[in-house]
Amino acid sequence: MTIVDRIRAQARQAPARPALVENERSGATRTLSYAELVGSFEAIAKRLRDAGVAPGDRCGLLAKQGCSFVELALGILAADACLVPIPDDHKGAILDAFCEQAMLQRLVVGQSEGFEQRRLDPVARLAHGDESAFRALAPAYLRFTSGTTSRRKGVILSHATIEARLEAANRALGIAPQDRVLWLLPMAHHFVVSILLYLRNGASILLASSPLARDVLEFCARQTPTVSYASPHHYKLLAKDTSELGFPALRLAVSTAEGLSAAIAAAFAARFGRPLVQALGIIEVGLPVVNLDRAAAKPTALGRPLPDYDVWLRGEAGERLSRSGETETGEICIRGPGLLDAYLDPWLPASEFLEPDGFRTGDQGWFDADGDLHLVGRRVNRICMAGMKFFGEEVEAVLDRHPSVRESRVFAIEHAHLGEIPCAEIALADPTRPAERAELVRHCREQLPVYKIPREFRIVDELARTETGKIRRT
């Protein structure tokens, strides 16, 4: 069964159950039952097929966040096309470049009423044999990596891969028909082990139109979510709210998309009486690690690997590390169900790079005595100064605690005698009150060994970011 078949089955079992509940900007609430959702996406799929959309066509979706995005996305999947979500801020030349990079054959554009679809004739094309191999996968989903450290890669997931990925994830998360899931993340970047997972298992998804904490909490007071799925940024904003509103029915608050800090976890727990559960989500892999058991005691840990996954640490020589710790880290490698099927361009089937190590994440990590995984930093962001190795993220965590610093990026620059030295880019909390270099050095010296203290501090207006909002590491 495909994900679309699973959602159809939910509609047959409970046609009136709410699938999507959207708090519209007008203040009205739109509710779409499972029967209505299936009826909507079946009509969209028929219209796409009638327009000539063929199985396996790469079909871009440009639509605003909300019910209509989900309806159109499922319509593309129900037409047996390959869904390619596009961030809704892509316009003009940026949209054209995306369509070319994804080699789209079709583009679906959401409108205030309905949608329009366009046939595209991309300049870039897969070679004939590669195109045949692509369609043979029964491709369902194509999304590009964030590109923090290199060129963005097009990750291809088949229907079978999505099913395996969702099955493995839900053995841990336990999403069920009685769950009501608060959704705050952008759908163009987060959709498979989230929106599709919830609908596959019959839950109701609560879509908040406003990111403001008070608006979200007032919406939740009416809709009583049992699960929330958001980024540390969203949880930070919610924790700052001073009202009496809360989450009385919340059983699980998942934090993903970026690293969770101890300060945000503590603030949320103090405000709402619930721990934040950090999850490691990777577009090539799915959701292999979730901190379900010790979120309260160790909020910054990624947690234990889920039962279906083998997560291990690769040493410098390619060996499997038998022991690890804060000073003994390895590259995180993953084997398990639902790993990607291929990269798009250049065409690269997963069978050609997943053996013998599984998926190599490029992230460095370590396991503690309880078997919980901790993330140290990107391998590419490792700094080696006179033989002393450390990660820029370690230094950023310290700098970001200085009151003058809004956020920072620490990276290596070459040095004639020391090999590499750390350099910091800093965006100020208040641009009218610049931080003194001596004060920043003193702040770092109190919490870091000398060799980790940046030798240069560069003040910037904003840190460079990827399309998904992550700090660009190149």
C-alpha positions as CSV (number, residue, x, y, z in Angstrom):
1,M,0.0,0.0,0.0
2,T,1.1,3.6,-0.7
3,I,0.7,6.5,1.6
4,V,-2.3,7.6,-0.4
5,D,-3.9,4.1,0.0
6,R,-3.3,4.4,3.8
7,I,-5.1,7.8,4.0
8,R,-8.0,6.4,1.9
9,A,-8.3,3.6,4.4
10,Q,-8.5,6.1,7.2
11,A,-11.3,7.9,5.4
12,R,-13.3,4.6,5.0
13,Q,-12.9,3.8,8.7
14,A,-13.8,7.2,10.1
15,P,-15.0,9.5,7.3
16,A,-16.1,12.3,9.7
17,R,-12.9,12.4,11.8
18,P,-11.1,15.8,11.3
19,A,-7.9,15.4,9.2
20,L,-6.9,19.1,9.1
21,V,-8.0,21.9,11.3
22,E,-6.7,25.3,10.2
23,N,-6.9,28.5,12.2
24,E,-7.2,31.0,9.3
25,R,-6.0,34.6,9.5
26,S,-9.5,35.9,9.4
27,G,-10.1,34.2,12.7
28,A,-12.3,31.5,11.3
29,T,-11.5,27.8,11.7
30,R,-11.6,25.5,8.7
31,T,-12.0,21.8,9.3
32,L,-11.5,19.2,6.7
33,S,-12.6,15.6,7.5
34,Y,-10.8,12.6,6.2
35,A,-13.6,12.0,3.7
36,E,-13.5,15.6,2.5
37,L,-9.7,15.4,2.3
38,V,-9.8,12.3,0.1
39,G,-12.6,13.7,-2.0
40,S,-10.5,16.9,-2.6
41,F,-7.2,15.2,-3.5
42,E,-8.9,12.6,-5.7
43,A,-10.5,15.5,-7.7
44,I,-7.1,17.2,-8.0
45,A,-5.5,13.9,-9.1
46,K,-8.1,13.4,-11.9
47,R,-7.6,16.9,-13.1
48,L,-3.8,16.4,-13.3
49,R,-4.2,13.1,-15.1
50,D,-6.6,14.6,-17.6
51,A,-4.0,17.3,-18.2
52,G,-1.5,14.7,-19.2
53,V,0.4,14.2,-16.0
54,A,2.1,10.8,-16.3
55,P,3.3,8.4,-13.5
56,G,6.7,9.4,-12.4
57,D,6.6,13.0,-13.7
58,R,8.5,15.4,-11.4
59,C,5.7,17.7,-10.4
60,G,6.7,20.9,-8.5
61,L,4.3,22.3,-5.9
62,L,4.3,26.0,-5.1
63,A,1.6,26.8,-2.6
64,K,1.0,28.6,0.7
65,Q,1.1,26.8,4.0
66,G,-2.2,25.3,5.1
67,C,-4.9,22.9,4.1
68,S,-4.5,23.7,0.4
69,F,-0.9,22.6,0.4
70,V,-1.8,19.2,1.9
71,E,-4.7,18.8,-0.6
72,L,-2.5,19.6,-3.6
73,A,0.5,17.5,-2.4
74,L,-1.8,14.5,-1.9
75,G,-3.4,15.1,-5.3
76,I,0.0,14.9,-7.0
77,L,0.8,11.7,-5.1
78,A,-2.6,10.2,-6.0
79,A,-1.9,11.0,-9.7
80,D,1.3,8.8,-9.3
81,A,3.5,11.8,-10.0
82,C,6.6,12.6,-7.9
83,L,5.9,15.5,-5.5
84,V,8.6,18.2,-5.4
85,P,7.7,20.8,-2.8
86,I,8.9,24.4,-3.5
87,P,9.3,27.1,-0.8
88,D,6.5,29.6,-1.3
89,D,9.0,32.6,-1.4
90,H,10.4,31.3,-4.7
91,K,9.5,33.7,-7.5
92,G,10.9,34.9,-10.8
93,A,14.5,33.8,-11.6
94,I,14.8,31.9,-8.3
95,L,11.8,29.8,-9.2
96,D,13.1,29.2,-12.7
97,A,16.4,28.1,-11.3
98,F,14.7,25.6,-8.9
99,C,12.6,24.2,-11.7
100,E,15.7,23.6,-13.8
101,Q,17.7,22.1,-11.0
102,A,14.8,19.7,-10.2
103,M,14.3,19.0,-13.9
104,L,10.6,19.5,-13.4
105,Q,8.1,18.3,-16.0
106,R,5.1,20.0,-14.3
107,L,4.5,22.9,-12.0
108,V,1.4,23.1,-9.8
109,V,0.7,26.6,-8.4
110,G,-1.8,27.0,-5.6
111,Q,-4.2,29.9,-6.0
112,S,-6.9,31.5,-3.7
113,E,-9.4,29.3,-5.5
114,G,-8.0,26.0,-6.8
115,F,-4.7,25.8,-8.7
116,E,-3.1,26.0,-12.1
117,Q,-0.8,23.5,-13.6
118,R,1.9,24.1,-16.2
119,R,3.8,21.8,-18.5
120,L,7.5,22.6,-18.4
121,D,10.2,21.9,-20.9
122,P,13.3,21.9,-18.6
123,V,16.7,22.8,-20.1
124,A,18.4,20.2,-17.9
125,R,17.3,16.7,-18.4
126,L,18.3,13.3,-17.0
127,A,20.0,11.0,-19.5
128,H,17.5,8.6,-21.1
129,G,18.8,5.6,-19.1
130,D,18.7,7.6,-15.8
131,E,15.2,8.8,-16.5
132,S,14.1,5.2,-17.0
133,A,15.8,4.2,-13.7
134,F,14.1,7.1,-12.0
135,R,10.6,6.1,-13.1
136,A,11.3,2.5,-12.3
137,L,11.6,3.4,-8.6
138,A,7.9,4.5,-8.5
139,P,9.2,7.9,-7.2
140,A,6.9,9.7,-4.8
141,Y,9.0,12.5,-3.3
142,L,12.0,14.7,-4.3
143,R,13.4,17.2,-1.9
144,F,16.7,19.0,-1.8
145,T,19.1,19.0,1.1
146,S,19.6,22.3,2.9
147,G,23.1,22.7,1.4
148,T,24.8,23.8,4.6
149,T,28.2,22.6,3.5
150,S,28.0,21.8,-0.2
151,R,25.9,21.8,-3.3
152,R,22.2,21.0,-2.6
153,K,21.4,17.4,-3.5
154,G,18.1,16.1,-4.8
155,V,16.9,13.2,-2.5
156,I,14.5,10.8,-4.1
157,L,12.1,8.6,-2.1
158,S,9.9,5.9,-3.6
159,H,6.4,5.0,-2.3
160,A,7.9,1.8,-0.7
161,T,10.6,3.8,1.0
162,I,8.1,6.3,2.5
163,E,6.0,3.4,3.8
164,A,9.0,1.7,5.4
165,R,10.2,5.0,6.9
166,L,6.8,5.9,8.4
167,E,6.3,2.4,9.8
168,A,9.6,2.5,11.6
169,A,9.1,6.0,13.0
170,N,5.7,5.3,14.4
171,R,6.8,2.2,16.3
172,A,8.4,4.8,18.6
173,L,6.1,7.8,18.3
174,G,2.9,5.9,18.6
175,I,0.7,8.4,16.6
176,A,-2.9,7.2,16.7
177,P,-6.4,8.4,15.7
178,Q,-7.0,10.1,19.0
179,D,-3.9,12.4,18.6
180,R,-4.2,16.0,17.6
181,V,-0.9,17.3,16.3
182,L,0.1,21.0,16.5
183,W,2.1,21.8,13.4
184,L,4.3,24.9,13.1
185,L,7.0,24.0,10.6
186,P,7.2,24.9,6.9
187,M,5.5,22.2,4.8
188,A,7.9,22.7,1.9
189,H,10.8,21.5,4.1
190,H,9.0,19.1,6.4
191,F,6.4,16.7,5.1
192,V,7.1,13.0,5.1
193,V,7.9,11.9,8.6
194,S,5.4,14.4,9.9
195,I,2.3,15.4,7.8
196,L,2.2,12.1,6.0
197,L,2.9,10.2,9.2
198,Y,0.0,11.8,11.0
199,L,-2.5,11.3,8.2
200,R,-1.3,7.7,7.7
201,N,-2.3,6.9,11.3
202,G,-5.5,8.8,11.4
203,A,-4.5,11.8,13.6
204,S,-5.9,15.3,13.3
205,I,-3.4,18.0,12.3
206,L,-3.8,21.5,13.8
207,L,-2.5,24.2,11.5
208,A,-1.8,27.6,13.2
209,S,-1.8,30.4,10.7
210,S,0.0,32.9,12.9
211,P,3.5,32.2,14.4
212,L,2.9,34.5,17.4
213,A,2.9,32.6,20.7
214,R,-0.3,34.1,22.0
215,D,-2.2,33.3,18.8
216,V,-0.9,29.7,18.8
217,L,-1.8,29.2,22.5
218,E,-5.3,30.6,22.1
219,F,-5.8,28.2,19.1
220,C,-4.5,25.3,21.2
221,A,-6.8,26.2,24.0
222,R,-9.7,25.5,21.7
223,Q,-8.1,22.5,19.9
224,T,-6.2,20.7,22.8
225,P,-3.2,19.2,21.0
226,T,-1.7,16.0,22.3
227,V,1.5,16.2,20.2
228,S,3.5,19.2,19.0
229,Y,6.1,19.2,16.3
230,A,8.2,22.3,16.0
231,S,11.7,23.8,16.0
232,P,13.6,25.2,19.0
233,H,12.8,28.7,17.7
234,H,9.0,28.0,18.0
235,Y,9.4,26.6,21.5
236,K,11.5,29.5,22.6
237,L,8.7,31.9,21.6
238,L,6.0,29.9,23.3
239,A,8.0,29.7,26.5
240,K,8.2,33.5,26.7
241,D,4.4,33.8,26.8
242,T,3.2,35.1,30.2
243,S,-0.4,34.2,30.0
244,E,-2.1,31.3,31.8
245,L,-2.6,29.4,28.6
246,G,-1.0,26.0,28.3
247,F,-1.0,22.5,26.9
248,P,-3.1,20.4,29.4
249,A,-3.4,17.4,27.0
250,L,0.1,17.4,25.6
251,R,1.8,14.0,25.8
252,L,4.7,14.6,23.4
253,A,6.6,17.8,22.3
254,V,9.1,17.0,19.6
255,S,11.9,19.4,18.8
256,T,13.6,19.1,15.4
257,A,15.1,21.1,12.5
258,E,18.1,22.4,14.5
259,G,19.9,21.6,17.8
260,L,18.0,22.1,21.0
261,S,19.8,24.2,23.6
262,A,19.6,23.5,27.3
263,A,18.2,27.0,28.0
264,I,15.3,26.6,25.6
265,A,14.5,23.1,27.0
266,A,14.5,24.4,30.5
267,A,12.4,27.5,29.7
268,F,9.7,25.3,28.0
269,A,9.7,22.8,30.8
270,A,9.3,25.5,33.4
271,R,6.5,27.2,31.5
272,F,4.5,24.2,30.4
273,G,5.6,21.3,32.7
274,R,6.6,19.1,29.7
275,P,10.1,18.1,28.5
276,L,11.1,18.8,24.9
277,V,12.0,15.6,23.1
278,Q,14.8,16.2,20.6
279,A,14.7,14.2,17.4
280,L,17.3,13.7,14.6
281,G,15.6,14.1,11.3
282,I,17.6,13.5,8.1
283,I,16.0,13.8,4.7
284,E,18.1,10.9,3.4
285,V,17.2,8.7,6.4
286,G,14.0,9.7,8.2
287,L,13.8,9.7,11.9
288,P,16.4,7.3,13.3
289,V,17.0,8.8,16.7
290,V,14.6,10.3,19.3
291,N,15.2,11.2,22.9
292,L,12.1,9.6,24.3
293,D,13.5,8.1,27.5
294,R,15.6,10.8,29.0
295,A,14.4,14.1,27.6
296,A,14.0,15.7,31.1
297,A,17.4,14.6,32.4
298,K,19.4,15.1,29.2
299,P,17.5,17.6,27.0
300,T,20.3,18.2,24.6
301,A,20.9,14.5,23.8
302,L,19.6,13.1,20.6
303,G,18.6,10.0,22.5
304,R,18.7,6.3,21.6
305,P,18.4,4.9,18.1
306,L,14.9,3.6,17.3
307,P,14.6,-0.2,17.3
308,D,14.8,-0.6,13.5
309,Y,18.0,1.4,13.0
310,D,21.7,0.6,13.5
311,V,23.4,3.8,14.4
312,W,27.2,3.6,14.8
313,L,30.3,5.7,14.9
314,R,32.9,5.6,12.2
315,G,36.5,6.3,13.1
316,E,39.1,8.1,11.0
317,A,40.3,4.8,9.3
318,G,36.7,3.6,8.6
319,E,36.6,1.3,11.6
320,R,33.5,1.0,13.9
321,L,34.4,2.6,17.2
322,S,33.9,0.3,20.2
323,R,34.0,3.2,22.6
324,S,33.3,6.9,22.5
325,G,33.0,10.0,24.6
326,E,33.1,13.7,24.6
327,T,36.7,13.7,23.5
328,E,36.4,10.5,21.4
329,T,33.9,11.1,18.6
330,G,33.2,9.5,15.3
331,E,31.1,10.1,12.2
332,I,27.5,9.1,12.7
333,C,26.5,6.3,10.2
334,I,23.0,4.8,9.9
335,R,21.5,1.7,8.5
336,G,17.8,0.8,8.5
337,P,14.5,1.0,6.7
338,G,13.4,3.9,4.6
339,L,16.8,5.2,3.5
340,L,16.8,7.2,0.3
341,D,16.6,5.5,-3.1
342,A,18.8,7.8,-5.1
343,Y,20.2,11.3,-5.7
344,L,18.9,13.1,-8.7
345,D,21.7,15.0,-10.4
346,P,24.2,13.6,-11.0
347,W,22.1,10.4,-11.0
348,L,23.4,8.2,-8.2
349,P,21.4,5.1,-7.0
350,A,21.7,4.5,-3.3
351,S,23.1,1.0,-3.9
352,E,26.2,2.7,-5.1
353,F,27.0,4.6,-1.9
354,L,25.2,3.0,1.1
355,E,27.6,0.1,1.3
356,P,29.5,-0.8,3.3
357,D,28.9,1.9,5.9
358,G,25.2,2.7,5.5
359,F,24.4,6.4,5.2
360,R,27.3,8.6,6.3
361,T,25.8,11.7,7.8
362,G,28.9,13.9,8.0
363,D,28.0,14.6,11.6
364,Q,30.3,13.8,14.5
365,G,28.9,12.3,17.7
366,W,29.4,10.2,20.7
367,F,27.4,7.8,22.9
368,D,27.2,8.1,26.6
369,A,27.1,5.3,29.2
370,D,23.3,5.1,28.8
371,G,23.6,4.6,25.1
372,D,22.3,8.0,24.3
373,L,23.7,9.7,21.2
374,H,25.1,13.2,21.4
375,L,25.8,15.5,18.4
376,V,29.1,17.4,18.4
377,G,29.1,19.1,15.1
378,R,29.5,18.7,11.3
379,R,32.7,16.9,10.3
380,V,33.3,19.7,7.7
381,N,33.1,22.2,10.6
382,R,35.9,20.6,12.5
383,I,38.9,22.8,13.4
384,C,42.4,21.4,13.8
385,M,44.7,23.8,15.6
386,A,48.2,22.5,16.2
387,G,46.9,19.0,16.4
388,M,44.0,20.0,18.8
389,K,40.6,19.1,17.2
390,F,37.3,20.7,18.1
391,F,34.1,21.9,16.5
392,G,32.9,25.4,15.7
393,E,29.5,24.6,17.2
394,E,31.1,24.1,20.6
395,V,32.4,27.7,20.5
396,E,29.2,29.1,19.1
397,A,27.3,27.7,22.1
398,V,29.5,29.7,24.4
399,L,29.5,32.9,22.3
400,D,25.7,32.8,21.9
401,R,25.3,33.1,25.7
402,H,27.0,36.5,25.7
403,P,24.3,39.2,26.1
404,S,25.8,41.2,23.1
405,V,25.6,38.3,20.7
406,R,22.4,37.4,18.9
407,E,24.0,34.4,17.0
408,S,27.4,33.4,15.8
409,R,29.3,31.2,13.3
410,V,32.7,29.8,14.1
411,F,34.9,28.3,11.4
412,A,38.5,27.6,10.5
413,I,40.9,29.8,8.6
414,E,44.3,28.7,7.5
415,H,47.4,29.7,9.6
416,A,51.0,29.3,8.4
417,H,52.3,27.8,11.7
418,L,49.2,26.4,13.5
419,G,47.5,24.8,10.5
420,E,44.1,26.3,11.3
421,I,42.8,28.9,13.8
422,P,39.1,29.6,14.8
423,C,37.4,32.7,13.5
424,A,34.0,34.0,14.6
425,E,31.3,35.9,12.7
426,I,28.9,37.6,15.1
427,A,25.5,39.1,14.6
428,L,24.8,41.6,17.4
429,A,21.8,41.6,19.7
430,D,21.8,45.4,19.5
431,P,23.8,46.8,16.5
432,T,24.0,50.2,18.3
433,R,26.0,48.6,21.1
434,P,28.9,46.6,19.6
435,A,30.7,44.0,21.7
436,E,34.3,44.7,22.6
437,R,36.8,42.1,21.5
438,A,38.4,42.0,24.9
439,E,35.0,41.3,26.5
440,L,34.3,38.4,24.0
441,V,37.7,36.9,24.7
442,R,37.2,37.1,28.4
443,H,33.7,35.5,28.1
444,C,35.2,32.6,26.1
445,R,38.2,32.2,28.4
446,E,35.8,31.6,31.3
447,Q,34.2,28.6,29.6
448,L,36.7,27.3,27.0
449,P,40.3,26.1,26.8
450,V,42.6,28.7,25.3
451,Y,43.0,26.9,21.9
452,K,39.2,27.1,21.2
453,I,39.0,30.9,21.7
454,P,38.5,32.6,18.3
455,R,41.5,34.6,17.1
456,E,39.3,36.9,15.0
457,F,35.9,38.3,15.6
458,R,34.0,39.7,12.6
459,I,30.8,41.7,13.1
460,V,28.2,41.0,10.4
461,D,24.6,42.2,9.9
462,E,23.3,38.7,9.4
463,L,24.8,35.2,9.1
464,A,24.5,33.5,5.8
465,R,21.7,30.9,5.8
466,T,20.4,28.2,3.6
467,E,16.8,28.1,2.2
468,T,15.7,26.1,5.2
469,G,17.1,28.7,7.6
470,K,20.1,26.8,8.8
471,I,23.5,28.5,9.1
472,R,25.5,28.1,5.9
473,R,28.7,26.3,6.7
474,T,30.7,26.7,3.5
